[in-house]
C-alpha cells in the first residue's frame, strides 16, 4: 500500500520520494526544476511536493461528490 500525504486540505498518494540532490548537477547547486518536471512526467505523477530534503512525486486523490446519491438504510 502506498503512503498518503495530506497537504492544504488535499490528499496525495506518494508514488516516489527522491532526494533533491539527484536533480542537481553539482553538490551545492540548487536542483534543476526541468529535471524534476521530466521525472514527474516519467513516473506518472500529477503533482510534486517538497520537504526539507526530498521531492515527493504524487498522484492527487480526487474529491468525491456525493450529491445526488441516496444512501439506503435498513428498513
Buried (B, 14 or more C-beta within 10 A) or exposed (E): EEEEBEEEEBBBBBBBBBEBEEBBEEEEEEBEEEEBEEBBEEEEBEBBBEEEEBBBBBBEEEEEEEEEEEEEEEE
